[in-house]
Amino acid sequence: MEEVLFEHEQVQSRADVAALLRDVANKLEAGEAVTVSAGGSSVSLDVPARPTFEVKVERETNGREELSIEFELEWDVNAGDGDASLSIE
């Protein structure tokens, strides 16, 4: 079972999306907590040094065709080290 702690969706410019991703990247690199907020909701997360990183690209074909790219970080108390390398160009 899954509990959604925070969710937000909004159309933004590529530059704004890049700035948000850059902010997350800077926090991760510095080992700082990542806080997401919108309206009156916010969640702060302490991401471990080696989370699992997933990239997924999907094509929706039900009705209107949409493409999406999702970036996800996952971890648990007993997180292990990943052994595959990923590059994004």
C-alpha positions in Angstrom: 0.0 0.0 0.0 1.2 3.5 -0.7 0.5 6.8 1.0 0.9 10.0 -1.1 2.6 12.6 1.1 2.7 15.3 -1.6 1.6 15.7 -5.2 1.6 18.7 -7.5 1.1 19.0 -11.2 1.4 22.3 -13.2 2.3 23.3 -16.7 5.7 25.2 -16.6 8.3 26.4 -19.1 11.3 24.2 -19.8 13.5 26.8 -18.1 11.4 26.7 -14.9 11.4 22.9 -14.9 15.2 22.9 -15.4 15.6 25.4 -12.5 13.5 23.1 -10.2 15.5 20.0 -11.2 18.8 22.0 -10.7 17.7 23.0 -7.2 17.0 19.3 -6.4 20.4 18.3 -7.9 22.2 21.0 -5.8 20.5 19.8 -2.6 21.3 16.2 -3.4 25.0 17.0 -4.2 25.3 19.0 -1.0 23.7 16.3 1.2 21.0 18.7 2.2 17.3 17.9 2.8 15.0 18.3 -0.2 11.8 20.2 0.5 8.9 20.3 -1.9 6.1 22.7 -1.3 3.0 24.2 -3.0 0.2 26.1 -1.5 0.0 25.2 2.2 1.6 21.7 1.8 5.3 20.8 2.1 7.4 17.8 2.7 11.1 17.6 3.6 13.2 14.5 2.8 16.6 13.5 3.9 17.8 11.5 0.9 20.5 8.9 1.7 23.9 8.9 0.0 22.9 6.0 -2.4 19.2 6.0 -3.2 17.8 3.9 -6.0 17.3 6.1 -9.1 14.7 5.2 -11.7 14.0 6.8 -15.0 10.9 5.9 -17.0 9.7 7.1 -20.4 6.1 6.3 -21.3 3.8 6.8 -24.2 0.1 7.0 -23.3 -2.1 5.6 -26.1 -5.5 5.8 -24.5 -7.3 8.7 -26.3 -4.9 11.6 -26.6 -1.3 10.5 -27.2 1.1 11.8 -24.5 4.8 11.3 -23.8 6.2 11.5 -20.3 9.5 11.1 -18.6 9.6 10.4 -14.9 12.5 10.6 -12.5 12.1 8.8 -9.2 14.3 8.3 -6.1 13.5 5.5 -3.7 15.1 4.3 -0.6 14.4 2.4 2.7 16.2 1.9 5.9 18.1 -1.1 4.6 18.8 0.3 1.1 21.6 -1.5 -0.7 24.0 -0.2 -3.3 22.9 -0.3 -7.0 25.3 -2.0 -9.5 24.1 -0.6 -12.9 25.2 2.7 -14.3 22.9 5.2 -16.0 23.8 8.1 -18.2 21.5 10.9 -19.4 22.6 12.8 -22.5 
